[in-house]
């Protein structure tokens, strides 16, 4: 039987600590009591995003407080072997949120919404975006919640300290066919950053910018994929 997992902001502690846990988050209490209809004696898993998870038995559940008895503390699913940052150009809200959800399930470490030349949207509901990755983390079994950054201009991405510390690769229809073997020569940096364009792809000006920064440009083939399809396809290739 599946045990439901819940992300909490409170630190869960280490083995031998906090054998009793109390939580008062109204949204969490509503979800447990009204959505899942849990009651005293039921078992749940709580995790705080630091890599571990805590198996608990509910001892009290009211509108104002939930109390738990710790049954086991254990390591969560390991972090994916390849840390991946997805720099996805802003696209229609529902499509972007779908990529957040599926990318989290696959194991993407960080999402950076990018404002590129052909981006139709320029903003993102950050509260909703972060809620989506939390829920996807709860569902998929990861113990660490991906980071979701605020939207940033493409030019600023390429100058940021974070991207400089990564192996950046861009995806564009006219690029060289991507093979996973290209990653063999990219060891030595903390993670891999993948740049994905909006509807219509990156502009010629942006392609020239990538080349000036020595950022390799690859494609997934001759077929034209929607931006959200490309994002999930690339994450699948890298992480599964």
GROMACS elastic network, one bead per residue, 0.5 to 0.9 nm:
[ bonds ]
;  ai    aj funct       b0    kb
    3    43     6  0.67936   500
    3    44     6  0.56888   500
    3    45     6  0.67232   500
    3    55     6  0.89100   500
    4    43     6  0.80795   500
    4    44     6  0.54593   500
    4    45     6  0.61534   500
    4    46     6  0.87072   500
    4   138     6  0.78453   500
    4   139     6  0.79809   500
    5    44     6  0.61159   500
    5    46     6  0.58202   500
    5    47     6  0.74488   500
    5    53     6  0.87818   500
    5    55     6  0.89636   500
    5   137     6  0.88626   500
    5   138     6  0.52939   500
    5   139     6  0.71118   500
    5   141     6  0.77252   500
    6    28     6  0.81059   500
    6    44     6  0.76467   500
    6    45     6  0.61952   500
    6    47     6  0.63776   500
    6    48     6  0.86284   500
    6   134     6  0.88048   500
    6   135     6  0.82910   500
    6   137     6  0.89826   500
    6   138     6  0.58280   500
    6   139     6  0.88221   500
    7    28     6  0.89624   500
    7    45     6  0.86134   500
    7    46     6  0.59087   500
    7    47     6  0.50844   500
    7    48     6  0.56971   500
    7    49     6  0.71814   500
    7   134     6  0.68951   500
    7   135     6  0.80909   500
    7   137     6  0.81899   500
    7   138     6  0.65279   500
    7   143     6  0.87094   500
    7   145     6  0.86752   500
    8    11     6  0.77133   500
    8    12     6  0.83992   500
    8    23     6  0.86404   500
    8    25     6  0.86426   500
    8    28     6  0.83585   500
    8    46     6  0.66243   500
    8    47     6  0.60767   500
    8    48     6  0.51249   500
    8    49     6  0.80120   500
    9    12     6  0.87911   500
    9    47     6  0.84073   500
    9    48     6  0.56312   500
    9    49     6  0.80550   500
   10    13     6  0.89885   500
   10    23     6  0.81809   500
   10    47     6  0.88427   500
   10    48     6  0.64374   500
   11    47     6  0.82105   500
   11    48     6  0.57853   500
   11    49     6  0.87621   500
   11    50     6  0.84561   500
   12    17     6  0.84712   500
   12    18     6  0.74232   500
   12    21     6  0.79419   500
   12    46     6  0.77165   500
   12    47     6  0.68947   500
   12    48     6  0.63587   500
   12    52     6  0.86284   500
   12    53     6  0.78955   500
   12    54     6  0.70647   500
   12    73     6  0.89670   500
   13    16     6  0.83540   500
   13    17     6  0.58018   500
   13    18     6  0.64036   500
   13    54     6  0.88741   500
   13    73     6  0.88349   500
   14    17     6  0.54970   500
   14    18     6  0.78648   500
   14    52     6  0.87529   500
   14    73     6  0.71962   500
   15    18     6  0.83054   500
   15    19     6  0.86873   500
   15    72     6  0.80590   500
   15    73     6  0.59561   500
   15    74     6  0.82734   500
   16    19     6  0.69697   500
   16    73     6  0.88134   500
   17    20     6  0.86410   500
   18    21     6  0.63455   500
   18    69     6  0.89255   500
   18    70     6  0.77113   500
   19    68     6  0.83575   500
   19    69     6  0.60311   500
   19    70     6  0.50213   500
   19    71     6  0.80511   500
   20    56     6  0.89538   500
   20    67     6  0.71958   500
   20    68     6  0.57223   500
   20    70     6  0.60223   500
   21    56     6  0.86892   500
   21    66     6  0.82497   500
   21    67     6  0.56742   500
   21    68     6  0.50557   500
   21    69     6  0.64903   500
   21    70     6  0.73626   500
   22    65     6  0.69286   500
   22    66     6  0.56975   500
   22    68     6  0.63658   500
   23    26     6  0.89499   500
   23    28     6  0.84594   500
   23    29     6  0.81737   500
   23    64     6  0.87275   500
   23    65     6  0.58338   500
   23    66     6  0.52649   500
   23    67     6  0.64853   500
   23    68     6  0.84819   500
   24    27     6  0.88320   500
   24    28     6  0.78623   500
   24    29     6  0.70542   500
   24    63     6  0.86684   500
   24    64     6  0.59688   500
   24    66     6  0.63933   500
   24    67     6  0.89292   500
   25    28     6  0.53706   500
   25    29     6  0.61934   500
   25    30     6  0.86868   500
   25    64     6  0.80732   500
   25    65     6  0.77634   500
   25    66     6  0.87477   500
   26    29     6  0.50824   500
   26    30     6  0.60797   500
   26    31     6  0.85379   500
   26    63     6  0.74405   500
   26    64     6  0.69674   500
   26    65     6  0.82316   500
   27    30     6  0.51726   500
   27    31     6  0.61497   500
   27    32     6  0.86810   500
   28    31     6  0.50562   500
   28    32     6  0.61680   500
   28    33     6  0.85672   500
   29    32     6  0.52234   500
   29    33     6  0.60202   500
   29    34     6  0.80852   500
   29    61     6  0.75043   500
   29    62     6  0.74294   500
   29    63     6  0.64286   500
   29    64     6  0.73694   500
   29    65     6  0.70692   500
   29    66     6  0.67809   500
   30    33     6  0.52878   500
   30    34     6  0.53612   500
   30    35     6  0.69086   500
   30    36     6  0.88861   500
   30    63     6  0.71755   500
   31    34     6  0.56348   500
   31    36     6  0.63552   500
   31    37     6  0.80676   500
   32    35     6  0.59679   500
   32    36     6  0.51820   500
   32    37     6  0.59868   500
   32    38     6  0.56020   500
   32    39     6  0.83405   500
   32    61     6  0.83335   500
   33    36     6  0.60299   500
   33    38     6  0.52960   500
   33    39     6  0.71024   500
   33    61     6  0.71884   500
   33    62     6  0.77021   500
   33    63     6  0.80112   500
   34    37     6  0.51031   500
   34    38     6  0.78893   500
   35    38     6  0.83580   500
   38    41     6  0.85187   500
   38    42     6  0.62968   500
   38    43     6  0.86758   500
   38    58     6  0.82509   500
   38    61     6  0.80274   500
   39    42     6  0.58948   500
   39    58     6  0.68580   500
   39    59     6  0.80416   500
   39    60     6  0.74558   500
   39    61     6  0.63823   500
   40    43     6  0.86921   500
   40    57     6  0.75219   500
   40    60     6  0.54708   500
   40    61     6  0.65554   500
   40    68     6  0.88950   500
   41    57     6  0.58327   500
   41    58     6  0.53865   500
   41    59     6  0.61253   500
   41    60     6  0.85266   500
   42    56     6  0.84267   500
   42    57     6  0.56725   500
   42    58     6  0.55556   500
   42    59     6  0.82239   500
   43    55     6  0.70890   500
   43    56     6  0.56088   500
   43    58     6  0.62301   500
   43    71     6  0.89905   500
   44    54     6  0.83777   500
   44    55     6  0.59854   500
   44    56     6  0.54542   500
   44    57     6  0.64170   500
   44    58     6  0.74467   500
   45    53     6  0.65230   500
   45    54     6  0.54705   500
   45    56     6  0.59770   500
   45    57     6  0.86962   500
   46    53     6  0.57864   500
   46    54     6  0.51556   500
   46    55     6  0.65084   500
   46    56     6  0.72862   500
   47    50     6  0.76465   500
   47    51     6  0.78666   500
   47    52     6  0.63733   500
   47    54     6  0.61279   500
   47    55     6  0.88603   500
   47    76     6  0.85601   500
   47   138     6  0.86958   500
   47   143     6  0.64913   500
   47   144     6  0.84027   500
   48    51     6  0.77183   500
   48    52     6  0.75551   500
   48    53     6  0.73590   500
   48   143     6  0.76567   500
   48   144     6  0.77956   500
   48   145     6  0.86706   500
   49    52     6  0.72985   500
   49    53     6  0.83735   500
   49   142     6  0.86654   500
   49   143     6  0.54982   500
   49   145     6  0.55459   500
   49   146     6  0.89220   500
   50    53     6  0.85110   500
   50   143     6  0.68643   500
   50   144     6  0.58773   500
   50   145     6  0.84445   500
   51    75     6  0.63927   500
   51    76     6  0.57926   500
   51    77     6  0.78258   500
   51    78     6  0.77704   500
   51    79     6  0.81124   500
   51   142     6  0.81067   500
   51   144     6  0.54154   500
   52    73     6  0.72474   500
   52    74     6  0.57509   500
   52    77     6  0.82331   500
   52   143     6  0.59325   500
   52   144     6  0.81867   500
   53    72     6  0.84726   500
   53    73     6  0.59908   500
   53    74     6  0.56192   500
   53    75     6  0.60804   500
   53    76     6  0.56350   500
   53   143     6  0.66617   500
   54    70     6  0.68844   500
   54    71     6  0.75692   500
   54    72     6  0.58356   500
   54    74     6  0.64334   500
   54    75     6  0.86675   500
   55    69     6  0.86955   500
   55    70     6  0.61933   500
   55    71     6  0.54945   500
   55    72     6  0.50210   500
   55    73     6  0.62431   500
   55    74     6  0.80342   500
   56    68     6  0.57795   500
   56    69     6  0.54531   500
   56    71     6  0.52214   500
   56    72     6  0.70267   500
   56    73     6  0.88322   500
   57    67     6  0.85329   500
   57    68     6  0.53899   500
   57    69     6  0.51864   500
   57    70     6  0.65314   500
   57    71     6  0.67882   500
   58    61     6  0.70355   500
   58    66     6  0.73228   500
   58    67     6  0.60237   500
   58    69     6  0.64924   500
   58    70     6  0.89982   500
   59    66     6  0.76814   500
   59    67     6  0.54955   500
   59    68     6  0.52753   500
   59    69     6  0.65504   500
   60    65     6  0.75600   500
   60    66     6  0.54268   500
   60    68     6  0.70073   500
   61    64     6  0.80237   500
   61    65     6  0.61022   500
   61    67     6  0.65325   500
   61    68     6  0.88506   500
   62    65     6  0.53880   500
   62    66     6  0.62487   500
   63    66     6  0.81615   500
   70    73     6  0.75903   500
   75    78     6  0.77241   500
   75   143     6  0.80273   500
   76    79     6  0.86907   500
   76   141     6  0.74369   500
   76   142     6  0.64297   500
   76   143     6  0.50171   500
   76   144     6  0.83208   500
   77    80     6  0.86146   500
   77   141     6  0.65124   500
   77   142     6  0.53054   500
   77   143     6  0.61220   500
   77   144     6  0.87183   500
   78    81     6  0.82538   500
   78   142     6  0.74848   500
   78   143     6  0.78385   500
   79    82     6  0.82104   500
   79    83     6  0.79148   500
   79   107     6  0.76590   500
   79   109     6  0.86345   500
   79   142     6  0.76121   500
   79   143     6  0.81383   500
   79   144     6  0.76668   500
   80    83     6  0.63503   500
   80    84     6  0.87277   500
   80   106     6  0.88168   500
   80   107     6  0.61193   500
   80   108     6  0.81869   500
   80   109     6  0.84479   500
   80   239     6  0.69083   500
   81   239     6  0.77374   500
   82   107     6  0.88521   500
   82   108     6  0.88436   500
   82   109     6  0.89824   500
   82   190     6  0.89516   500
   82   191     6  0.67429   500
   82   192     6  0.73848   500
   82   238     6  0.74228   500
   82   239     6  0.67494   500
   83   107     6  0.81244   500
   83   108     6  0.69130   500
   83   109     6  0.58144   500
   83   110     6  0.84470   500
   83   190     6  0.72904   500
   83   192     6  0.62196   500
   83   193     6  0.86020   500
   83   239     6  0.86938   500
   84   107     6  0.78872   500
   84   108     6  0.52396   500
   84   109     6  0.53649   500
   84   110     6  0.67263   500
   84   111     6  0.87657   500
   84   191     6  0.56901   500
   84   193     6  0.58413   500
   84   194     6  0.73904   500
   84   235     6  0.79644   500
   84   238     6  0.81826   500
   84   239     6  0.83805   500
   85   108     6  0.63557   500
   85   109     6  0.57522   500
   85   111     6  0.57761   500
   85   112     6  0.73222   500
   85   163     6  0.88818   500
   85   166     6  0.86465   500
   85   191     6  0.71249   500
   85   192     6  0.61648   500
   85   194     6  0.63271   500
   85   195     6  0.87966   500
   86   103     6  0.85087   500
   86   108     6  0.70708   500
   86   109     6  0.80392   500
   86   110     6  0.62644   500
   86   112     6  0.61213   500
   86   113     6  0.82647   500
   86   192     6  0.85317   500
   86   193     6  0.59438   500
   86   194     6  0.51606   500
   86   195     6  0.65638   500
   86   196     6  0.77022   500
   86   231     6  0.78232   500
   86   235     6  0.82848   500
   87   110     6  0.85181   500
   87   111     6  0.61583   500
   87   113     6  0.60012   500
   87   114     6  0.61597   500
   87   154     6  0.88806   500
   87   157     6  0.84487   500
   87   193     6  0.68432   500
   87   194     6  0.57807   500
   87   196     6  0.61891   500
   87   197     6  0.86239   500
   88    91     6  0.83793   500
   88    96     6  0.82669   500
   88    99     6  0.89349   500
   88   111     6  0.73847   500
   88   112     6  0.63489   500
   88   113     6  0.53109   500
   88   114     6  0.56711   500
   88   115     6  0.86817   500
   88   194     6  0.79567   500
   88   195     6  0.61644   500
   88   197     6  0.64768   500
   88   198     6  0.75758   500
   88   227     6  0.82568   500
   88   228     6  0.86765   500
   88   231     6  0.73531   500
   89    96     6  0.87640   500
   89   112     6  0.83621   500
   89   113     6  0.57343   500
   89   115     6  0.57390   500
   89   116     6  0.60851   500
   89   118     6  0.87054   500
   89   119     6  0.65421   500
   89   151     6  0.89776   500
   89   154     6  0.83603   500
   89   195     6  0.79316   500
   89   196     6  0.61111   500
   89   197     6  0.51502   500
   89   198     6  0.50525   500
   89   199     6  0.87241   500
   89   227     6  0.82559   500
   90    93     6  0.81109   500
   90    96     6  0.68930   500
   90   113     6  0.58063   500
   90   114     6  0.57263   500
   90   115     6  0.60119   500
   90   116     6  0.76746   500
   90   119     6  0.57543   500
   90   120     6  0.72439   500
   90   121     6  0.58175   500
   90   122     6  0.67836   500
   90   123     6  0.76088   500
   90   124     6  0.79892   500
   90   151     6  0.81531   500
   90   197     6  0.82485   500
   90   198     6  0.63382   500
   91    94     6  0.84511   500
   91    95     6  0.66804   500
   91    96     6  0.58064   500
   91   119     6  0.65063   500
   91   120     6  0.65514   500
   91   121     6  0.61307   500
   91   122     6  0.88135   500
   91   197     6  0.89782   500
   91   198     6  0.58687   500
   91   199     6  0.70154   500
   91   227     6  0.76755   500
   91   228     6  0.81816   500
   92    95     6  0.54440   500
   92    96     6  0.61050   500
   92    97     6  0.86196   500
   92   120     6  0.77196   500
   92   121     6  0.69304   500
   93    96     6  0.52212   500
   93    97     6  0.61115   500
   93    98     6  0.85688   500
   93   121     6  0.83155   500
   93   124     6  0.75226   500
   93   125     6  0.86910   500
   94    97     6  0.51705   500
   94    98     6  0.61476   500
   94    99     6  0.88159   500
   95    98     6  0.50457   500
   95    99     6  0.64775   500
   95   100     6  0.88235   500
   95   227     6  0.84944   500
   95   228     6  0.60536   500
   96    99     6  0.52132   500
   96   100     6  0.64249   500
   96   101     6  0.88456   500
   96   113     6  0.88805   500
   96   227     6  0.88053   500
   96   228     6  0.66749   500
   97   101     6  0.62771   500
   97   102     6  0.87059   500
   97   128     6  0.87348   500
   97   129     6  0.66666   500
   97   132     6  0.73037   500
   97   133     6  0.89657   500
   98   101     6  0.51367   500
   98   102     6  0.61596   500
   98   103     6  0.82330   500
   98   132     6  0.88830   500
   98   228     6  0.75413   500
   99   102     6  0.51931   500
   99   103     6  0.55061   500
   99   104     6  0.81126   500
   99   228     6  0.58922   500
   99   229     6  0.81172   500
   99   231     6  0.66575   500
   99   232     6  0.63121   500
  100   103     6  0.52377   500
  100   104     6  0.60172   500
  100   105     6  0.86415   500
  100   108     6  0.88224   500
  100   111     6  0.75239   500
  100   129     6  0.73511   500
  100   130     6  0.88997   500
  100   132     6  0.69902   500
  100   133     6  0.62673   500
  100   136     6  0.84481   500
  100   148     6  0.88982   500
  101   104     6  0.53332   500
  101   105     6  0.64161   500
  101   106     6  0.88713   500
  101   129     6  0.89581   500
  101   132     6  0.61200   500
  101   133     6  0.58423   500
  101   134     6  0.89434   500
  101   135     6  0.81438   500
  101   136     6  0.55752   500
  101   137     6  0.85418   500
  102   105     6  0.50319   500
  102   106     6  0.62749   500
  102   107     6  0.87483   500
  102   108     6  0.89726   500
  102   133     6  0.89546   500
  102   136     6  0.76359   500
  102   232     6  0.66597   500
  102   235     6  0.89796   500
  103   106     6  0.50999   500
  103   107     6  0.62961   500
  103   108     6  0.54094   500
  103   109     6  0.87487   500
  103   111     6  0.87530   500
  103   133     6  0.87134   500
  103   136     6  0.89152   500
  103   231     6  0.77537   500
  103   232     6  0.61172   500
  103   235     6  0.65171   500
  103   236     6  0.82862   500
  104   107     6  0.51171   500
  104   108     6  0.53091   500
  104   109     6  0.75362   500
  104   110     6  0.87336   500
  104   132     6  0.89671   500
  104   133     6  0.60885   500
  104   134     6  0.86545   500
  104   136     6  0.60846   500
  104   137     6  0.64173   500
  104   140     6  0.80388   500
  104   142     6  0.86696   500
  104   145     6  0.80612   500
  104   146     6  0.67991   500
  105   108     6  0.76904   500
  105   133     6  0.85672   500
  105   136     6  0.59735   500
  105   137     6  0.65401   500
  105   139     6  0.78478   500
  105   140     6  0.53485   500
  105   141     6  0.82417   500
  105   142     6  0.79467   500
  106   140     6  0.82496   500
  106   232     6  0.83936   500
  106   235     6  0.68051   500
  106   236     6  0.65920   500
  106   239     6  0.65119   500
  106   240     6  0.72829   500
  107   137     6  0.89202   500
  107   142     6  0.77079   500
  107   146     6  0.82062   500
  107   235     6  0.79966   500
  107   236     6  0.89865   500
  107   239     6  0.67067   500
  107   240     6  0.88223   500
  108   111     6  0.74772   500
  108   146     6  0.67730   500
  108   235     6  0.70529   500
  108   239     6  0.79815   500
  109   144     6  0.84930   500
  109   145     6  0.77694   500
  109   147     6  0.66807   500
  109   191     6  0.89879   500
  110   145     6  0.88453   500
  110   146     6  0.50730   500
  110   148     6  0.59600   500
  110   149     6  0.77340   500
  111   146     6  0.72312   500
  111   147     6  0.61994   500
  111   149     6  0.62896   500
  112   147     6  0.84310   500
  112   148     6  0.61472   500
  112   149     6  0.51069   500
  112   150     6  0.68501   500
  112   151     6  0.65273   500
  112   152     6  0.74850   500
  112   157     6  0.87801   500
  113   123     6  0.85298   500
  113   124     6  0.79784   500
  113   148     6  0.80253   500
  113   149     6  0.68964   500
  113   150     6  0.66358   500
  113   152     6  0.64600   500
  113   153     6  0.87226   500
  114   119     6  0.83174   500
  114   122     6  0.84883   500
  114   150     6  0.87408   500
  114   151     6  0.54972   500
  114   152     6  0.51415   500
  114   153     6  0.57207   500
  114   154     6  0.57599   500
  114   157     6  0.78327   500
  114   195     6  0.88569   500
  114   196     6  0.88491   500
  114   197     6  0.85779   500
  115   118     6  0.81474   500
  115   119     6  0.58995   500
  115   120     6  0.87468   500
  115   121     6  0.77884   500
  115   122     6  0.60930   500
  115   123     6  0.83101   500
  115   151     6  0.66396   500
  115   152     6  0.58296   500
  115   154     6  0.58375   500
  115   198     6  0.89453   500
  116   119     6  0.52580   500
  116   120     6  0.89221   500
  116   122     6  0.88978   500
  116   152     6  0.88276   500
  116   153     6  0.63605   500
  116   154     6  0.54587   500
  116   155     6  0.83639   500
  116   197     6  0.73508   500
  116   198     6  0.74773   500
  116   202     6  0.73653   500
  116   203     6  0.84552   500
  116   206     6  0.82522   500
  117   120     6  0.87360   500
  117   153     6  0.89813   500
  117   154     6  0.82888   500
  117   198     6  0.87909   500
  117   202     6  0.72617   500
  117   203     6  0.66161   500
  117   205     6  0.87260   500
  117   206     6  0.78184   500
  118   197     6  0.82268   500
  118   198     6  0.64509   500
  118   199     6  0.72416   500
  118   200     6  0.70091   500
  118   201     6  0.74129   500
  118   202     6  0.70305   500
  118   203     6  0.70897   500
  119   122     6  0.68765   500
  119   197     6  0.82744   500
  119   198     6  0.57723   500
  119   199     6  0.73964   500
  119   200     6  0.89420   500
  120   198     6  0.81518   500
  120   199     6  0.83562   500
  121   124     6  0.80168   500
  122   151     6  0.76653   500
  123   126     6  0.87167   500
  123   150     6  0.85697   500
  123   151     6  0.65014   500
  124   127     6  0.88197   500
  124   128     6  0.85905   500
  124   129     6  0.76307   500
  124   150     6  0.79263   500
  124   151     6  0.71363   500
  125   128     6  0.55170   500
  125   129     6  0.61539   500
  125   130     6  0.87857   500
  126   130     6  0.60892   500
  126   131     6  0.84649   500
  126   148     6  0.78652   500
  126   149     6  0.82920   500
  126   150     6  0.71230   500
  127   130     6  0.53765   500
  127   131     6  0.62578   500
  127   132     6  0.87614   500
  128   131     6  0.50002   500
  128   132     6  0.62086   500
  128   133     6  0.88956   500
  129   132     6  0.51712   500
  129   133     6  0.65920   500
  129   134     6  0.88282   500
  129   148     6  0.73650   500
  130   133     6  0.52912   500
  130   134     6  0.62696   500
  130   135     6  0.87233   500
  130   146     6  0.86182   500
  130   147     6  0.79526   500
  130   148     6  0.63979   500
  131   134     6  0.51224   500
  131   135     6  0.62256   500
  131   136     6  0.85964   500
  132   135     6  0.52522   500
  132   136     6  0.61435   500
  132   137     6  0.85714   500
  133   137     6  0.60066   500
  133   138     6  0.85709   500
  133   145     6  0.68273   500
  133   146     6  0.66891   500
  133   147     6  0.84213   500
  133   148     6  0.82254   500
  134   137     6  0.50648   500
  134   138     6  0.62516   500
  134   139     6  0.86885   500
  134   145     6  0.61122   500
  134   146     6  0.79589   500
  135   138     6  0.50597   500
  135   139     6  0.62224   500
  135   140     6  0.86444   500
  136   139     6  0.50660   500
  136   140     6  0.59890   500
  136   141     6  0.85258   500
  136   142     6  0.88183   500
  136   145     6  0.87952   500
  137   140     6  0.52633   500
  137   141     6  0.60648   500
  137   142     6  0.54561   500
  137   143     6  0.71554   500
  137   144     6  0.73894   500
  137   145     6  0.60566   500
  137   146     6  0.81168   500
  138   141     6  0.58297   500
  138   142     6  0.70399   500
  138   143     6  0.80073   500
  138   145     6  0.87572   500
  139   142     6  0.82222   500
  142   145     6  0.73470   500
  149   152     6  0.83200   500
  152   155     6  0.84533   500
  152   156     6  0.66442   500
  152   157     6  0.67002   500
  153   156     6  0.52570   500
  153   157     6  0.63889   500
  154   157     6  0.50089   500
  154   158     6  0.66021   500
  154   206     6  0.85029   500
  155   158     6  0.54197   500
  155   159     6  0.67475   500
  155   160     6  0.89858   500
  155   206     6  0.87011   500
  155   209     6  0.84800   500
  156   159     6  0.51385   500
  156   160     6  0.61069   500
  157   160     6  0.52526   500
  157   161     6  0.86580   500
  157   162     6  0.83136   500
  157   163     6  0.65446   500
  157   164     6  0.88956   500
  158   161     6  0.85977   500
  158   162     6  0.89988   500
  158   163     6  0.62417   500
  158   164     6  0.71300   500
  158   168     6  0.89247   500
  158   210     6  0.86310   500
  158   213     6  0.81368   500
  159   162     6  0.85805   500
  159   163     6  0.71991   500
  159   164     6  0.69508   500
  160   163     6  0.55086   500
  160   164     6  0.62979   500
  160   165     6  0.88049   500
  161   164     6  0.51650   500
  161   165     6  0.63350   500
  161   166     6  0.89552   500
  162   165     6  0.53476   500
  162   166     6  0.67336   500
  163   166     6  0.50738   500
  163   167     6  0.76031   500
  163   168     6  0.69840   500
  163   192     6  0.88723   500
  163   193     6  0.69532   500
  164   167     6  0.76490   500
  164   168     6  0.80296   500
  165   168     6  0.89314   500
  165   189     6  0.62362   500
  165   190     6  0.66871   500
  165   191     6  0.77418   500
  166   189     6  0.55794   500
  166   190     6  0.59864   500
  166   191     6  0.51491   500
  166   192     6  0.54315   500
  166   193     6  0.59668   500
  167   186     6  0.65552   500
  167   187     6  0.84626   500
  167   188     6  0.88943   500
  167   189     6  0.64656   500
  167   190     6  0.80792   500
  167   191     6  0.64350   500
  167   193     6  0.58219   500
  167   194     6  0.83983   500
  167   215     6  0.84820   500
  168   191     6  0.87777   500
  168   192     6  0.60242   500
  168   194     6  0.59034   500
  168   195     6  0.72647   500
  168   215     6  0.61181   500
  168   216     6  0.74996   500
  169   192     6  0.77529   500
  169   193     6  0.63213   500
  169   194     6  0.52073   500
  169   195     6  0.61521   500
  169   210     6  0.88805   500
  169   215     6  0.56528   500
  169   216     6  0.51692   500
  169   217     6  0.60521   500
  169   218     6  0.74069   500
  170   175     6  0.85317   500
  170   193     6  0.84210   500
  170   194     6  0.58255   500
  170   196     6  0.63365   500
  170   197     6  0.84241   500
  170   207     6  0.88522   500
  170   210     6  0.76967   500
  170   215     6  0.68080   500
  170   216     6  0.62143   500
  170   218     6  0.62187   500
  170   219     6  0.84066   500
  171   174     6  0.85991   500
  171   175     6  0.68296   500
  171   178     6  0.87014   500
  171   194     6  0.74723   500
  171   195     6  0.61661   500
  171   196     6  0.56335   500
  171   197     6  0.73612   500
  171   201     6  0.87436   500
  171   202     6  0.87147   500
  171   216     6  0.85139   500
  171   217     6  0.55559   500
  171   219     6  0.52992   500
  171   220     6  0.77578   500
  171   230     6  0.85724   500
  172   175     6  0.53955   500
  172   176     6  0.86991   500
  172   196     6  0.75838   500
  172   197     6  0.73957   500
  172   201     6  0.65501   500
  172   202     6  0.69367   500
  172   207     6  0.85106   500
  172   217     6  0.65305   500
  172   218     6  0.60362   500
  172   219     6  0.52794   500
  172   220     6  0.82425   500
  173   176     6  0.85253   500
  173   201     6  0.77461   500
  173   218     6  0.75840   500
  173   219     6  0.51873   500
  173   220     6  0.74152   500
  173   221     6  0.72020   500
  173   222     6  0.67072   500
  173   223     6  0.78840   500
  173   224     6  0.68878   500
  173   225     6  0.86461   500
  174   177     6  0.87298   500
  174   217     6  0.82272   500
  174   218     6  0.75020   500
  174   219     6  0.65087   500
  174   221     6  0.87645   500
  174   222     6  0.80252   500
  175   178     6  0.82230   500
  175   216     6  0.84000   500
  175   217     6  0.50203   500
  175   220     6  0.84727   500
  175   221     6  0.87335   500
  176   216     6  0.86853   500
  176   217     6  0.65018   500
  176   219     6  0.56839   500
  176   220     6  0.84356   500
  176   221     6  0.84689   500
  177   217     6  0.89316   500
  177   218     6  0.55719   500
  177   220     6  0.58919   500
  177   221     6  0.59597   500
  177   222     6  0.86616   500
  178   181     6  0.85059   500
  178   182     6  0.75505   500
  178   217     6  0.86816   500
  178   218     6  0.52614   500
  178   219     6  0.56286   500
  178   220     6  0.58356   500
  178   221     6  0.78856   500
  179   182     6  0.59447   500
  179   183     6  0.82661   500
  179   218     6  0.88216   500
  179   220     6  0.86586   500
  180   183     6  0.58606   500
  180   184     6  0.79499   500
  180   237     6  0.74417   500
  180   238     6  0.72566   500
  181   184     6  0.56113   500
  181   185     6  0.82015   500
  182   185     6  0.62944   500
  182   186     6  0.75160   500
  183   186     6  0.51448   500
  183   187     6  0.75044   500
  183   192     6  0.89046   500
  184   187     6  0.66461   500
  185   188     6  0.89911   500
  186   189     6  0.73417   500
  186   192     6  0.84444   500
  187   190     6  0.84309   500
  187   191     6  0.89124   500
  188   191     6  0.87885   500
  189   192     6  0.77639   500
  194   231     6  0.87678   500
  194   234     6  0.83520   500
  194   235     6  0.88599   500
  196   201     6  0.78402   500
  196   202     6  0.80206   500
  196   227     6  0.70583   500
  196   230     6  0.75726   500
  196   231     6  0.67618   500
  197   200     6  0.75735   500
  197   202     6  0.50751   500
  197   203     6  0.87463   500
  197   227     6  0.65607   500
  198   201     6  0.51805   500
  198   202     6  0.68988   500
  198   226     6  0.82875   500
  198   227     6  0.56707   500
  198   228     6  0.86254   500
  199   202     6  0.85002   500
  199   226     6  0.67637   500
  199   227     6  0.60367   500
  200   203     6  0.81030   500
  200   226     6  0.87203   500
  200   227     6  0.85570   500
  201   227     6  0.78484   500
  202   205     6  0.80819   500
  202   206     6  0.59681   500
  202   207     6  0.66084   500
  203   206     6  0.51538   500
  203   207     6  0.63361   500
  203   208     6  0.87198   500
  204   207     6  0.50062   500
  204   208     6  0.62237   500
  204   209     6  0.85869   500
  205   208     6  0.51765   500
  205   209     6  0.62879   500
  205   210     6  0.88533   500
  206   210     6  0.62633   500
  206   211     6  0.86672   500
  207   210     6  0.51130   500
  207   211     6  0.63400   500
  207   212     6  0.86870   500
  207   217     6  0.82975   500
  208   211     6  0.51066   500
  208   212     6  0.61981   500
  208   213     6  0.87266   500
  209   212     6  0.50655   500
  209   213     6  0.63690   500
  209   214     6  0.87272   500
  209   215     6  0.87033   500
  210   213     6  0.51275   500
  210   214     6  0.62246   500
  210   215     6  0.51200   500
  210   216     6  0.74880   500
  210   217     6  0.77917   500
  211   215     6  0.57780   500
  211   216     6  0.73027   500
  211   217     6  0.81309   500
  212   215     6  0.76795   500
  213   216     6  0.89466   500
  218   221     6  0.88792   500
  219   222     6  0.76986   500
  220   223     6  0.78217   500
  220   224     6  0.88379   500
  220   225     6  0.85966   500
  220   230     6  0.79328   500
  220   233     6  0.85776   500
  220   234     6  0.80682   500
  221   224     6  0.79648   500
  225   228     6  0.80835   500
  225   229     6  0.60395   500
  225   230     6  0.58531   500
  226   229     6  0.51853   500
  226   230     6  0.61930   500
  226   231     6  0.86921   500
  227   230     6  0.51457   500
  227   231     6  0.62450   500
  227   232     6  0.88760   500
  228   231     6  0.51101   500
  228   232     6  0.64274   500
  228   233     6  0.85480   500
  229   232     6  0.54051   500
  229   233     6  0.59766   500
  229   234     6  0.85214   500
  230   233     6  0.50275   500
  230   234     6  0.59674   500
  230   235     6  0.84729   500
  231   234     6  0.54065   500
  231   235     6  0.62600   500
  231   236     6  0.86391   500
  232   235     6  0.51266   500
  232   236     6  0.60693   500
  232   237     6  0.86595   500
  233   236     6  0.50975   500
  233   237     6  0.62745   500
  233   238     6  0.87612   500
  234   237     6  0.51007   500
  234   238     6  0.62670   500
  234   239     6  0.85679   500
  235   238     6  0.51942   500
  235   239     6  0.58863   500
  235   240     6  0.79991   500
  236   239     6  0.53234   500
  236   240     6  0.53989   500
  237   240     6  0.61222   500
